[in-house]
Amino acid sequence: MIVFKGFLTITKRNLHMVFLYIVIFLTISIATQKLLEPQNSVSFKPESLNITVIDRDGGELAKGLASYLASYHTIKDIPDDKSILQDRLFYREVYYIATIPENFEEKCLKNKETLPVTKIPGGSSGFYVDQQIDTFLNGVRILNAGGFSVKDAAAQIIKNAGEIPDVTLIDKTGHGGDIPGHAFMYQYMPYIIISILCYTLSYIMLEFNRPDVKKRMQCSALSARTLNLQLFLGYAVIGLVIWFICALMAAIVYGKELLTDPHLPYYLINSFVLTIVALAISFFVSSFLKSDELVSAVVNVLTLGMSFLCGVFVSLEILGKGVRTVAHFLPVYWYEVNNNLIAGNRTLSSSQMTELCQGLIIQLLFAAALLGTALVFRRNQAQSEG
Amino acid sequence: MIHIENLVKRYGSFVALDHLNLDIQEGEVFGLLGPNGSGKTTAINCLLALLKYDKGNITVFGRQMHPDSYDLKKDIGVVMQNVAVFEQMTVRENIDYFCGLYVRDRNERQKLVDEAIRFTGLEDYLKMRPKKLSGGLLRRLNIACGIVHKPRLIIMDEPTVAVDPQSRNRILEGILELNRQGSTIIYTSHYMEEVEQICSRIAIIDHGQVLATGTTEELKSMIKTGETITIETIHLGENELDGIQKLPHVFDLTYEDQVLKLRLSSAKHNLIRILNYLQEHDIAFGRVFSELPTLNDVFLEITGKELRD
């Protein structure tokens, strides 16, 4: 097992780099996920403002509007004096002043004139009151057109003002309808796994692929088959370690939420298959790279390009149709499709299970194709050297 | 031990080895001497089955050599022209790694590694990485990696290229010691002094062909040159040069930059005869050198060009 031992020795020399990459990529990924993750915000909470209604009309519709607004806001009684009103507005005692003009019904209901209002300049809270006034007037108009008197129409709208419809979201994901946080971590995982494996293994293989060393090994008593098997073992061990670290980090960051997720085995299987793909990509890349300087450039282009195209950084749903069509020809796309399937459904139907298995098989086929291409390239290269 | 017969290797239209024939006996330090591009490394690569050849036959230890002849390769040590070690391993790790390609037993390996380290004098550099080593030390590490498993046959392809004289002497002494310990050595070089110093038999190669084979003495006796005399002198005219040329045993004469160089066939009193001639003709002269023929003379006479050209 001397080649395997040598492989691990060189890995040990690059360990600082491996851990550096792990820390960098995990930090970026966790930070990104926390930003992308939907916040646990309460969807809507009505605000109550201090407002003033100056009623210069005194009619039923004007009183109705004042009552309607009073059901949402606190009405402050302020004298109808321009300078006083401006003062109160300036000192934020009130945020909104609605002035109901004489002949309100005629002007605003029938002629659809705008109600004169005064708001705090640049403030956003006034828009909410604007909407409520529009809702009230539109409601009265509709009911009035339907045969209600203005008084009855206004009363009817005031009556419905406080009612909140009961809305229940279907919990399709098993996480209150939301995509769980750890799904984002697994969404981001291809970037971490492929980057780390490509960097690490490319640097290690640069040593083994140096023409003089390669030639020297060919002179030795170690068969090519044994040499390749031991290198393969080295790849497998590094792949397993990186996969385990990533899975462990996800478990540490998301704890119980991930560990109690019934889909955890699917996440693990999907990411494990992705690790096999990443190993094949690393082998493919290291077969072509001849210098340290190229590793960084090629690996960056490859991992970032694939991540952007395949829905690692941006969700697949948001990506354009053209991009998604191109992404079909990349293995990470199938990983992300599987990840979305796992994250988006509390239980997987048999057709979804079939889809999941298809995704896994396609990823493995990509790995086989990459491995095959790299082996053919290496064989041709050896033949041309001989 | 090694038999190479009618070996032909072509790179497109370029013939690298042109019906090369070699026989190397056990216990020899066999030198392959030739200028750069003469086919030495190609011959070695064919011998090690690193290169496919177009025609010919190679047997090592009496058996055909193939890329998968691992049982034969077990008894062969290789010191490549370029240093072939892992940059990210220390000196000891490198020697241990290359020993491990031949020896599985850990205890035996440790013993062999320690011996190779002592042999090459690398004791003080065990934890250093190759990048930190000087050219000479790097070459010694390369040799240690090649000989660590104590092979019967050691192939050294120009192991002293770009090495300082002190390290070169140490390497050459080491090679002779390995030979004394029982290893047969094939040594390729374009430095004739090295080959002359350590090789018991030499093959001179050029354009992929063996031009001559034999011991140093045998090779020197093959040529006409018995002595080369060099004289620093000025004002030599056509008549004087003609006169010198006509002296007995002189068969070649050059006069460039006030240096007269004469090649003479082997005979007694050559130098005295030349000096007498100069005195008789009142020709002033400075330093005078007389040299016995070298392998360069052998090469020059066989090919019509200097070994270092």
Interface residues (C-beta under 8 A of the other chain):
Chain A: I2 K5 G6 T9 I10 R13 N14 E207 R210 D212 V213 K215 R216 M217 Q218 C219 S220 A221 L222 S223 A224 G386
Chain B: L48 L50 L51 K52 P67 D68 Y70 D71 K73 K74 I76 V78 M80 N82 V83 A84 V85 F86 E87 Q88 M89 E93 Y97 F98 G100 L101 Y102 C145
